Amino acid sequence: MKHLHKLRGSKTLLNTLRKKAISTVLYDTALGLLNHLDLTGLLEMVVVEATKLIKTKHGYYNLVAFDQEQMIRKVGVGIYKIDVNRVMRLDQGLIQRTIETGEISIIEDYSAWEYRLTDHFFDEIHTEMQVPIKVGSKIVGVLGLSFIEPHRRFTLNDVAVFQQFATIASMAIYNAILYRTAQRENEERKKIQENLLQITDAMQDIVAKLNHQGIIEYITPSCKKLTGYNIDQLVGKRFFDFIHPNDSEKAQKSFSAFLATNEPRSVCYRYIHASGQVRWLESLREKLYEDGVVVGVVFAARDVTDRIRAEQDATVLEDNYQAIFSSVNDGIIIYDVESLNMIEANHKACEIFGLSKDNLLLTRLQDFGTGETPYTQEEALTWFQKAIQGETPLYDWKIKNSQGEYVDLEVSLKYTMLGGKWRMLAVVRDISERECAKEKIYRLVNFDTLTKLPNKTLFNDRLHIAMAHAKRNREQLAVLFLDLDRFKIINDSLGHHVGDLVLQEVAERLQLCIRDEDTVCRMSADEFIILLTDIEKSSNITKIITRMTATLSMPFIVGENELRITSSIGISIYPHNGHTPEVLVKHAELAMYHGKENGRNNYQFFTESLNEVVSERLSLENSLRLAIERNEFVLYYQPQIDINTSKLIGVEALIRWNHPQNGLISPAKFIPVAEDTGLIIPIGEWVLREVCQQHFTWLDFGLPGIQIAVNVSAIQFQEKQFFFTLQEILRSYNMNPAYLELELTEGILMRDATTATKELHSLKRLGVKLSIDDFGTGYSSLQYLSQFPIDKLKIDQTFIRAMTTHASSLAIVESITSLADKLHIKVIAEGVENNEELKILQKCGCNEVQGYYFSKPLPADKFIEWYYAR
């Protein structure tokens, strides 16, 4: 028992010593924690010191945020070091118990606890203890410690020590929070002071304090920017000393009145800037009181020099505005929006309406406009409403002025504030001249300048509209394509001025033949096109055409000339001959050309069979264009023989078209197409060059120089560049022009004999030979024939073939040879096919012939064989 008593006494002593040691450690820890004011560092120290006291390596500190219903791991040591910044809800895990009880919470076996967190991280924890950290009664965090060793538990002594440590930690944390709060408030205070200094430094206005005598006691640094003076140059000085002398007395009286009556609070004076400039200062002031007694005035002032000058300028502008308003070249009218009465108008507006100002202001909105759509009162109100809704309408308007004249106006409306009230500002401009110009432009664009008829553009528009109407009402309409026959003769023989007069009268006559709803237009040159609407049957069309042809057949008297004109007309009908304007016009034109081919002076309706013929012609035309590019033409040469000597005297070059699919095509088939399309020009030039080249090729083969005859079409001969083209070809080949003979028909020469004579003499000067082809079929005048520098006449083959059976044809042949002999012109007969014809020609005195009796036309290489075989 004695030993047991001693043992118990020694344990008691041991506990007493241990408690003293822990108290010493807690005291030292408290000193360390309470002296640590950095909150982040303090929290780390709290966790580290707690682990030391309880002798564990694992601890943490979680910040609690009740407003967000969550906490965050702020500090962690041991296993918790990798778990820093974890966010957890307050209603889960051990924290829920700690917050609910406000006391230390301990879990002896965390792995078996039913509310443990499921994250694998928590699998390592064996025992955990958590204590709330409070600031007053509010929990701001929790401090936790853990053992991961299975054999370790928290003892009662550990709990007691941990509880005491938590109290010390709470005090230290509270102290650090207070320090941080004070520090933040101090920083905010500094920022506010700095911002105030920046504001006062940056502000443009001045804030100043004056005593009751007007001496400046305080002024903001902005005074330098505003007045040019530093603070020390102003403080202690009378404010009035800086006022402009002319305003100083008024300023002092105003200051005294303000101290006595508190009025006026706002004043504006001129002051002298440090640079000597005079500027304006506007101030708003308040009294300062001390024990109910006025001790001074505080005021805020700003430089308003620019505003004052702007107001002064505005006064000048107002005067100028009145002058401009009165003298501007546009009419200006101001309306009261509610009553729509005019309340102001300038001189130009009065001039436009033809009224005095007093009378104009008495008129109403409905008095303007013609009363006809779209120039009605309702339309005007629509534009006014748009302006009130924020738009700026600009529209054309037509009025009838006091003299009864119609005036075209352009009106611009603006809903605007004038004189503090909403008004409607109308600017009106007389655009009558512009409208007249627009009408002229419209007529230039849509009407033929010579005949005043609608042109192709306007016709197409009307045709589109008419077709839409016809389709909607299931009606028919007709398109007539009219071409004046041989009109070019009038231009060439009598001049274009005569042709123009004829075209004008043709236009007038055609208009007399149609109805008001129909349209006649001039397409180009001597072509007209007529649109007939609402056609019930074809007989209605023929009646109108009969009227046209009868009208046109009447003589045209132009000066001393009495002219007669015929026409060829093609007709297409909607919907039978086409469903588009282009097709209808095209088919009418094709029908017209078919009429010309049938002898002119007639009319033809379009048919599908005609379309096939025309399609064939178009195909031929397209192929003809390609033939030039692909060099598909070839020349054949027919020998010309002297009857008396049987010698070769020349050849006639005859063109053939070697079509890749159709073989050789006769010139009778493609030359008319080439002439109609203008392709005869490049084809004719090719023939001339080919003939020159062939001449030298034959020379290289040992043949003598052979004269080659070439047919020249009317289109070629009338082309202005023909002479120069021929001259260039002869020069480029260095060919003796005497070996080239140009054959022209009587018709070509007699179209304009005077001009033809001049052209023939020009060609003759080049050195080429000239002959008249198909002589006897035209209407040659003996007078002109004697003037033409012709070398040879070619008797047409129709007379040669008929002279053995018809005495008249023989007589013509004899007359031609006799005439040529007297004029010293050679004669050649073409188309000689037998010996009988040859003998008759020899008796008639014709010495030169060509025809199948001697040779058919031959290719160049075959001609060489023929030549050497003779």
SEVEXKE-746030 format. One line per 10 residues: number of its first residue (from 1); for each residue x, y, z of C-alpha. Coordinates in steps of 0.1 Angstrom, whole numbers, plus 5000, padded with zeros to 4 digits. Layout:
// residues N
NUM	X,Y,Z; ...
***
This chain:
// residues 870
1	5000,5000,5000; 5028,5023,5008; 5043,5017,4974; 5009,5021,4958; 5005,5054,4976; 5039,5065,4964; 5031,5055,4928; 4998,5074,4929; 5016,5104,4943; 5042,5102,4915
11	5015,5101,4888; 4998,5131,4903; 5030,5150,4903; 5037,5139,4867; 5003,5152,4856; 5009,5184,4874; 5042,5189,4857; 5027,5180,4823; 5000,5205,4828; 5025,5232,4837
21	5046,5223,4806; 5015,5225,4783; 5005,5258,4799; 5040,5271,4792; 5037,5260,4756; 5003,5275,4751; 5015,5307,4766; 5044,5309,4743; 5022,5299,4714; 4996,5326,4723
31	5024,5352,4723; 5036,5341,4689; 5001,5339,4674; 4988,5372,4688; 5019,5390,4675; 5013,5377,4640; 4990,5401,4621; 4992,5387,4586; 4961,5366,4584; 4973,5341,4557
41	5006,5335,4575; 4987,5333,4608; 4964,5305,4596; 4993,5284,4585; 5010,5290,4619; 4978,5280,4637; 4976,5247,4619; 5014,5240,4624; 5013,5248,4661; 4982,5227,4666
51	4998,5196,4651; 5028,5201,4673; 5007,5203,4705; 4988,5172,4697; 5018,5154,4682; 5003,5147,4647; 5015,5155,4612; 4981,5161,4597; 4959,5192,4601; 4939,5218,4582
61	4921,5251,4585; 4888,5256,4566; 4873,5291,4560; 4835,5291,4565; 4812,5312,4543; 4777,5310,4556; 4764,5334,4529; 4776,5309,4502; 4767,5278,4523; 4802,5264,4517
71	4837,5262,4531; 4871,5261,4515; 4903,5244,4526; 4926,5273,4532; 4956,5256,4548; 4966,5220,4549; 4997,5201,4563; 5005,5164,4561; 4980,5145,4540; 4959,5177,4537
81	4986,5196,4519; 4974,5182,4486; 4938,5190,4495; 4942,5228,4498; 4914,5248,4480; 4888,5220,4483; 4853,5234,4484; 4827,5216,4505; 4791,5222,4515; 4782,5230,4551
91	4756,5202,4553; 4780,5173,4548; 4808,5156,4566; 4821,5165,4600; 4816,5202,4595; 4778,5198,4597; 4781,5184,4633; 4807,5211,4643; 4785,5239,4631; 4753,5225,4646
101	4769,5220,4681; 4794,5248,4681; 4817,5224,4700; 4846,5201,4693; 4836,5171,4672; 4856,5138,4672; 4852,5107,4649; 4871,5078,4664; 4869,5055,4633; 4864,5076,4602
111	4864,5047,4578; 4833,5032,4596; 4814,5065,4601; 4782,5065,4581; 4785,5102,4571; 4820,5100,4558; 4828,5117,4525; 4832,5094,4496; 4862,5109,4480; 4892,5084,4480
121	4913,5111,4497; 4894,5105,4529; 4901,5068,4529; 4935,5075,4546; 4919,5092,4577; 4915,5070,4608; 4906,5095,4635; 4896,5132,4631; 4890,5160,4655; 4875,5194,4645
131	4870,5225,4666; 4851,5257,4655; 4870,5290,4654; 4848,5318,4665; 4849,5356,4664; 4824,5365,4690; 4796,5341,4685; 4801,5337,4647; 4820,5307,4634; 4845,5319,4608
141	4864,5286,4604; 4871,5252,4616; 4905,5238,4628; 4909,5201,4623; 4935,5174,4632; 4938,5138,4621; 4956,5105,4629; 4961,5081,4601; 4976,5054,4624; 4950,5028,4634
151	4963,5025,4670; 4961,5063,4678; 4932,5081,4695; 4926,5116,4708; 4928,5116,4746; 4909,5137,4770; 4940,5157,4776; 4944,5162,4738; 4908,5175,4737; 4914,5199,4766
161	4946,5212,4751; 4930,5215,4716; 4901,5234,4732; 4924,5259,4749; 4945,5263,4717; 4913,5270,4697; 4905,5298,4721; 4939,5313,4716; 4937,5308,4679; 4903,5325,4677
171	4917,5355,4696; 4947,5357,4673; 4926,5353,4641; 4902,5380,4654; 4931,5402,4661; 4945,5397,4625; 4910,5403,4610; 4907,5436,4629; 4942,5445,4617; 4934,5436,4581
181	4901,5455,4582; 4918,5486,4597; 4946,5483,4571; 4920,5481,4542; 4901,5510,4556; 4933,5530,4558; 4941,5520,4522; 4906,5530,4511; 4910,5563,4529; 4943,5569,4511
191	4928,5560,4477; 4899,5584,4484; 4923,5611,4492; 4944,5604,4462; 4913,5603,4440; 4902,5636,4454; 4936,5651,4447; 4935,5637,4411; 4899,5651,4407; 4909,5685,4419
201	4940,5684,4398; 4921,5673,4367; 4889,5692,4371; 4883,5721,4348; 4861,5740,4372; 4874,5760,4402; 4861,5755,4437; 4871,5783,4461; 4863,5797,4495; 4860,5835,4501
211	4856,5853,4534; 4829,5879,4538; 4853,5905,4524; 4859,5886,4492; 4895,5874,4501; 4904,5840,4487; 4911,5816,4516; 4911,5783,4496; 4911,5774,4459; 4916,5742,4440
221	4947,5735,4419; 4925,5737,4387; 4929,5775,4391; 4961,5772,4371; 4944,5758,4341; 4915,5782,4343; 4932,5815,4352; 4969,5809,4345; 4977,5818,4382; 4992,5794,4408
231	4974,5788,4441; 4999,5810,4461; 4993,5838,4436; 4956,5838,4444; 4952,5828,4481; 4951,5859,4503; 4941,5881,4474; 4908,5898,4468; 4888,5880,4442; 4876,5912,4426
241	4911,5922,4417; 4910,5896,4389; 4877,5907,4375; 4877,5928,4343; 4876,5965,4353; 4844,5971,4334; 4827,5943,4355; 4844,5948,4388; 4820,5973,4404; 4790,5952,4393
251	4807,5921,4408; 4812,5937,4442; 4776,5949,4444; 4764,5915,4434; 4786,5899,4461; 4772,5922,4488; 4737,5916,4477; 4742,5879,4479; 4756,5881,4515; 4725,5901,4524
261	4697,5884,4504; 4712,5851,4491; 4706,5864,4455; 4718,5861,4429; 4733,5826,4433; 4746,5824,4397; 4767,5852,4381; 4788,5856,4350; 4817,5881,4346; 4847,5887,4325
271	4881,5882,4342; 4917,5889,4332; 4937,5857,4325; 4974,5857,4335; 4982,5859,4298; 4963,5891,4296; 4934,5876,4276; 4898,5886,4285; 4877,5855,4293; 4843,5848,4309
281	4837,5831,4342; 4803,5817,4354; 4799,5810,4391; 4774,5792,4413; 4778,5802,4450; 4766,5793,4485; 4770,5810,4519; 4791,5795,4547; 4778,5797,4582; 4795,5794,4616
291	4772,5795,4647; 4745,5810,4625; 4767,5838,4613; 4778,5842,4576; 4816,5838,4576; 4822,5835,4539; 4811,5821,4505; 4821,5790,4486; 4817,5789,4449; 4822,5767,4419
301	4833,5785,4387; 4839,5775,4351; 4852,5792,4320; 4823,5798,4296; 4841,5820,4271; 4833,5796,4242; 4796,5795,4251; 4793,5833,4254; 4810,5837,4221; 4787,5811,4206
311	4757,5829,4220; 4770,5861,4205; 4776,5843,4172; 4741,5829,4174; 4727,5864,4177; 4746,5873,4145; 4734,5840,4129; 4698,5848,4138; 4702,5881,4120; 4718,5863,4091
321	4691,5836,4092; 4665,5863,4086; 4684,5876,4057; 4689,5841,4042; 4653,5831,4049; 4642,5861,4029; 4667,5858,4000; 4673,5820,3995; 4663,5808,3961; 4641,5780,3975
331	4607,5786,3989; 4604,5780,4026; 4571,5776,4044; 4566,5769,4081; 4534,5752,4092; 4517,5749,4126; 4515,5711,4130; 4481,5711,4148; 4461,5734,4125; 4483,5729,4094
341	4481,5766,4088; 4510,5785,4074; 4526,5808,4099; 4557,5819,4079; 4568,5820,4043; 4597,5836,4025; 4597,5857,3994; 4606,5828,3970; 4576,5808,3982; 4553,5838,3975
351	4569,5841,3940; 4563,5803,3933; 4527,5805,3943; 4521,5839,3927; 4507,5854,3959; 4516,5881,3983; 4528,5869,4017; 4495,5880,4034; 4474,5861,4009; 4497,5831,4009
361	4495,5828,4047; 4457,5827,4044; 4457,5797,4021; 4452,5761,4034; 4470,5729,4027; 4441,5716,4006; 4444,5747,3984; 4477,5733,3971; 4481,5706,3945; 4460,5701,3914
371	4434,5680,3931; 4442,5652,3907; 4459,5620,3918; 4486,5620,3931; 4484,5657,3939; 4455,5656,3964; 4451,5668,3999; 4450,5632,4012; 4484,5625,3996; 4498,5657,4011
381	4486,5646,4046; 4503,5612,4041; 4537,5630,4035; 4531,5652,4066; 4524,5621,4087; 4556,5605,4076; 4576,5636,4085; 4560,5636,4120; 4570,5599,4124; 4607,5609,4119
391	4612,5605,4082; 4624,5633,4059; 4601,5630,4029; 4613,5643,3995; 4587,5642,3968; 4575,5658,3936; 4543,5679,3937; 4523,5698,3911; 4504,5730,3918; 4483,5755,3900
401	4495,5790,3908; 4474,5821,3910; 4478,5827,3873; 4464,5793,3864; 4498,5779,3854; 4509,5745,3864; 4542,5744,3883; 4563,5713,3891; 4577,5714,3927; 4601,5693,3947
411	4591,5694,3983; 4612,5684,4013; 4595,5682,4048; 4612,5683,4082; 4595,5680,4115; 4616,5702,4138; 4617,5724,4169; 4615,5761,4160; 4612,5788,4187; 4605,5761,4213
421	4576,5746,4194; 4573,5717,4170; 4568,5729,4135; 4567,5715,4100; 4594,5730,4078; 4586,5727,4040; 4613,5736,4015; 4598,5739,3980; 4618,5742,3948; 4605,5750,3913
431	4617,5721,3891; 4596,5729,3861; 4627,5734,3839; 4641,5701,3853; 4609,5683,3846; 4609,5697,3811; 4645,5685,3807; 4634,5651,3820; 4606,5650,3794; 4631,5659,3767
441	4655,5631,3779; 4625,5607,3780; 4616,5616,3745; 4653,5612,3734; 4655,5578,3750; 4621,5566,3739; 4613,5584,3706; 4629,5586,3672; 4643,5621,3668; 4635,5623,3630
451	4599,5610,3629; 4589,5616,3665; 4576,5580,3666; 4582,5556,3695; 4616,5539,3691; 4626,5503,3696; 4630,5507,3734; 4595,5522,3740; 4579,5497,3715; 4594,5468,3734
461	4579,5482,3767; 4545,5486,3751; 4547,5452,3735; 4554,5436,3769; 4524,5453,3785; 4501,5445,3755; 4511,5408,3756; 4504,5406,3794; 4470,5422,3788; 4462,5399,3759
471	4472,5369,3779; 4451,5379,3808; 4420,5386,3786; 4427,5358,3761; 4430,5382,3732; 4451,5383,3701; 4476,5410,3690; 4496,5414,3658; 4531,5427,3651; 4537,5442,3616
481	4573,5446,3603; 4573,5471,3574; 4603,5479,3552; 4602,5505,3524; 4613,5489,3491; 4644,5503,3474; 4645,5533,3497; 4682,5534,3495; 4679,5547,3459; 4662,5578,3471
491	4691,5585,3496; 4718,5577,3471; 4703,5597,3442; 4685,5626,3458; 4704,5629,3491; 4696,5620,3527; 4678,5653,3534; 4652,5642,3508; 4651,5607,3523; 4645,5622,3558
501	4615,5643,3546; 4600,5611,3530; 4605,5592,3562; 4587,5619,3582; 4558,5618,3558; 4557,5580,3559; 4555,5582,3597; 4526,5606,3595; 4507,5585,3570; 4512,5553,3590
511	4498,5570,3622; 4467,5579,3603; 4461,5543,3594; 4461,5529,3630; 4438,5532,3660; 4446,5552,3691; 4454,5520,3711; 4479,5508,3685; 4515,5518,3682; 4538,5525,3652
521	4575,5529,3657; 4606,5534,3636; 4630,5506,3642; 4659,5518,3620; 4666,5535,3587; 4635,5526,3565; 4621,5500,3588; 4589,5505,3608; 4571,5482,3632; 4534,5484,3642
531	4516,5469,3672; 4479,5461,3667; 4461,5452,3699; 4428,5435,3705; 4427,5417,3671; 4396,5395,3667; 4405,5379,3633; 4430,5382,3605; 4407,5401,3583; 4410,5431,3607
541	4447,5430,3601; 4444,5429,3563; 4421,5459,3564; 4447,5480,3582; 4475,5468,3559; 4454,5476,3528; 4448,5511,3542; 4486,5514,3548; 4497,5503,3513; 4470,5525,3497
551	4482,5555,3517; 4519,5548,3510; 4512,5543,3473; 4501,5579,3469; 4529,5602,3455; 4553,5619,3478; 4560,5654,3467; 4594,5666,3479; 4605,5699,3463; 4603,5693,3426
561	4605,5655,3430; 4574,5633,3428; 4583,5599,3444; 4564,5567,3447; 4571,5542,3474; 4561,5506,3480; 4566,5485,3511; 4570,5448,3521; 4552,5438,3553; 4556,5408,3576
571	4529,5398,3601; 4532,5377,3633; 4502,5370,3656; 4502,5364,3693; 4498,5338,3707; 4500,5316,3675; 4534,5328,3663; 4552,5334,3696; 4549,5340,3733; 4577,5365,3738
581	4582,5400,3723; 4615,5389,3708; 4601,5359,3690; 4571,5379,3677; 4593,5406,3662; 4617,5381,3648; 4589,5362,3631; 4574,5393,3616; 4607,5404,3603; 4613,5369,3587
591	4579,5371,3571; 4588,5406,3557; 4620,5393,3541; 4600,5365,3526; 4578,5391,3511; 4608,5409,3496; 4620,5377,3481; 4586,5373,3464; 4589,5405,3445; 4583,5432,3471
601	4552,5454,3475; 4533,5427,3493; 4526,5414,3528; 4532,5379,3542; 4519,5362,3574; 4544,5341,3593; 4541,5304,3590; 4560,5274,3604; 4572,5264,3569; 4586,5299,3565
611	4604,5294,3598; 4620,5263,3584; 4632,5282,3553; 4645,5310,3575; 4661,5286,3599; 4679,5271,3569; 4690,5306,3559; 4702,5314,3594; 4721,5281,3595; 4737,5290,3561
621	4746,5325,3575; 4763,5310,3606; 4782,5285,3585; 4792,5313,3561; 4808,5332,3590; 4827,5301,3600; 4837,5295,3563; 4857,5327,3563; 4876,5317,3595; 4881,5281,3583
631	4892,5291,3547; 4866,5270,3531; 4863,5290,3499; 4880,5280,3466; 4882,5297,3432; 4874,5281,3399; 4886,5296,3367; 4867,5296,3333; 4888,5302,3303; 4880,5331,3279
641	4888,5324,3242; 4895,5346,3211; 4872,5331,3184; 4894,5340,3155; 4927,5326,3169; 4913,5301,3195; 4939,5315,3219; 4934,5319,3257; 4929,5357,3264; 4920,5354,3301
651	4899,5336,3327; 4870,5345,3349; 4875,5337,3387; 4843,5321,3401; 4840,5315,3438; 4828,5282,3452; 4821,5272,3488; 4836,5239,3498; 4813,5231,3527; 4827,5203,3550
661	4793,5185,3550; 4774,5197,3519; 4803,5198,3495; 4805,5225,3468; 4779,5252,3472; 4770,5275,3443; 4776,5312,3447; 4739,5318,3436; 4730,5303,3469; 4754,5319,3494
671	4763,5353,3477; 4728,5369,3484; 4732,5359,3520; 4767,5373,3521; 4754,5406,3506; 4725,5408,3531; 4748,5402,3561; 4778,5423,3549; 4800,5393,3548; 4805,5400,3511
681	4831,5426,3520; 4857,5402,3536; 4848,5375,3510; 4854,5399,3482; 4887,5410,3497; 4897,5373,3500; 4889,5367,3463; 4911,5397,3452; 4941,5384,3473; 4936,5348,3461
691	4935,5360,3424; 4968,5379,3428; 4985,5350,3445; 4972,5326,3418; 4985,5349,3390; 5021,5345,3403; 5016,5307,3410; 5008,5302,3373; 5038,5322,3363; 5060,5300,3385
701	5045,5270,3365; 5056,5285,3332; 5023,5299,3321; 5022,5334,3305; 5006,5363,3323; 4969,5357,3323; 4943,5384,3327; 4918,5374,3355; 4883,5388,3357; 4867,5392,3391
711	4830,5399,3399; 4825,5429,3422; 4792,5431,3441; 4772,5463,3446; 4780,5462,3484; 4818,5461,3476; 4817,5488,3450; 4797,5512,3473; 4819,5505,3503; 4841,5536,3509
721	4873,5516,3515; 4870,5495,3484; 4894,5517,3463; 4920,5518,3491; 4917,5481,3498; 4922,5472,3461; 4952,5496,3460; 4968,5480,3490; 4963,5445,3476; 4979,5454,3443
731	5008,5470,3461; 5014,5442,3486; 5015,5416,3458; 5034,5439,3434; 5010,5428,3407; 5006,5445,3373; 4970,5459,3375; 4965,5453,3338; 4961,5416,3345; 4931,5423,3368
741	4897,5429,3353; 4868,5440,3375; 4833,5430,3364; 4804,5452,3376; 4767,5448,3367; 4746,5475,3350; 4724,5478,3381; 4754,5487,3403; 4764,5515,3379; 4730,5529,3372
751	4719,5533,3409; 4739,5565,3410; 4755,5570,3376; 4772,5602,3384; 4790,5588,3415; 4797,5556,3397; 4815,5575,3369; 4838,5591,3394; 4845,5558,3411; 4852,5540,3378
761	4877,5567,3367; 4895,5563,3401; 4897,5526,3395; 4909,5531,3360; 4937,5553,3372; 4950,5523,3392; 4955,5505,3358; 4929,5477,3362; 4905,5467,3334; 4868,5474,3338
771	4838,5455,3323; 4801,5456,3325; 4787,5421,3334; 4752,5408,3323; 4750,5437,3298; 4715,5441,3283; 4695,5430,3313; 4696,5464,3330; 4687,5499,3320; 4720,5515,3309
781	4718,5550,3295; 4738,5554,3263; 4748,5589,3276; 4764,5574,3308; 4777,5544,3289; 4798,5567,3268; 4811,5584,3299; 4821,5552,3317; 4858,5542,3312; 4847,5507,3303
791	4871,5482,3285; 4846,5454,3278; 4809,5445,3277; 4798,5410,3286; 4766,5398,3269; 4743,5380,3293; 4740,5343,3287; 4702,5345,3285; 4705,5363,3251; 4731,5338,3239
801	4709,5308,3246; 4678,5324,3231; 4694,5339,3199; 4690,5306,3179; 4653,5305,3185; 4642,5341,3191; 4650,5368,3166; 4647,5395,3193; 4675,5380,3213; 4697,5378,3182
811	4689,5414,3175; 4700,5424,3209; 4733,5406,3205; 4739,5423,3171; 4730,5457,3186; 4754,5452,3216; 4783,5442,3193; 4776,5471,3170; 4773,5496,3198; 4805,5483,3214
821	4824,5486,3181; 4814,5522,3177; 4824,5530,3213; 4857,5511,3208; 4848,5487,3236; 4854,5450,3234; 4826,5424,3237; 4826,5390,3252; 4797,5365,3253; 4792,5341,3282
831	4774,5308,3283; 4785,5296,3249; 4777,5259,3248; 4778,5247,3211; 4793,5254,3177; 4761,5269,3163; 4762,5297,3190; 4798,5302,3183; 4793,5308,3145; 4764,5332,3151
841	4785,5353,3175; 4814,5353,3150; 4790,5366,3123; 4777,5393,3147; 4813,5405,3153; 4818,5392,3188; 4854,5380,3190; 4856,5368,3226; 4836,5340,3243; 4835,5318,3274
851	4814,5288,3281; 4811,5250,3284; 4818,5247,3247; 4855,5254,3255; 4856,5245,3292; 4836,5245,3324; 4851,5264,3354; 4882,5245,3366; 4902,5244,3399; 4936,5261,3396
861	4955,5228,3392; 4931,5214,3367; 4933,5247,3347; 4971,5241,3343; 4964,5206,3329; 4938,5220,3305; 4961,5247,3294; 4990,5223,3285; 4966,5198,3270; 4953,5222,3243
***
